[in-house]
């Protein structure tokens, strides 16, 4: 019999039992930093931009010199000069004059705004007519508006996206301190399993979990060491798990997590170190095992692919994130459920959905299926949870969907 814990209790247990790995930092080139986890705060050492600059093509002026102008009564200002792109403005703009500046060009000292070229006219005699006034600071970026010395640009634990790479380039950070990639061992067990490339015989099925888990772990930013399919031989399985624990930062054992005669995962995990829990009050994924060996997470996953998927999403990735000291953010949207869904009282219940727009509203359509059917995962856009104290959700109710499209 399983003595289950709630999902919240399991996440608390993960926080208590596992700590970020020490001396797990490396410095890598900016070009290879996409998707990596920052090991420390990144602080700017300079101003970005390092000069006042224009955001439009137009004319730099003193705002007071064009107050009240219009198409009928333009402000007529002598053209004092022109700023060349990529060069500084090495002069001071005199009162009652203007200076031509390109987008991104430097603003000369004395100017406090830029008038868009669309609201000006070059009379060809060295003067410029301005038909629309501009407020001080309009159409320009001041020195340090973006970044200034001492500003924290990116915080420790952030998973670097393409926009972050751009920010690091802007401040000249070409070597980036990141968390070293964890190595996660993946083991599948079961007499009925065969590799995906083989044709199943009577009573056989292709191993779905190993490729799925490897993809999830790779997308999360870890290295994966696949130990293949191990038959239901307890001594052999224990030997492989022992090797995996010695070679990896965490180990996932797929299959054999229930309480059947051949389900040896629990005994093996306990023999490697300590058994932290066996059973979570969720559906699918109840017979999940969590242990610790050499201070490393050792997880026994259900063999059913959908159950293995949800347990990995909800508990394995947070465990790895804990070791990496990584931010664990998820993207959720509010949607209306297309049909009513019942739930088993006492267990948090997870459902995959398709998302689509209908009459301007976001609709979540539950995907029906049993935990052993991988097609309930394929092509899904996200999932939602029915809490353990709720007996179902009526059609049309608003739900929070965790988006997984692109994971």
Secondary structure, DSSP 8 states (H G I E B T S, - for coil): --B-B-HHHHHHHHHHH----SS-EEEEEGGG-TT-BBSS-EE--S-BSSS-EESSSEEEE-GGGGTT--SSS-EEEEEEEE--TTS---SB--TTEEEEE-TT-B--BT--EEEEGGGEEE-SSSEEEE-S---TTTTEE-TTSSB-TT-EEE-TT-B--HHHHHHHHHTT--EEEEE---EEEEEEE-TTEE-TTS---TT-EE--HHHHHHHHHHHHT-EEEEEEEE-S-HHHHHHHHHHHHHH-SEEEEES--SSSTT--HHHHHHHHSEEEEE-BSEES-TT-EEEEETTEEEEEE-SSHHHHHHHIIIIIHHHHHHHHT------EEEEEESS-EE--TTSEEEEEEEEEEETTEEEEEE----TT-GGGTTT--EEEEE-TT--EE-TT-EEEEEE-TT-
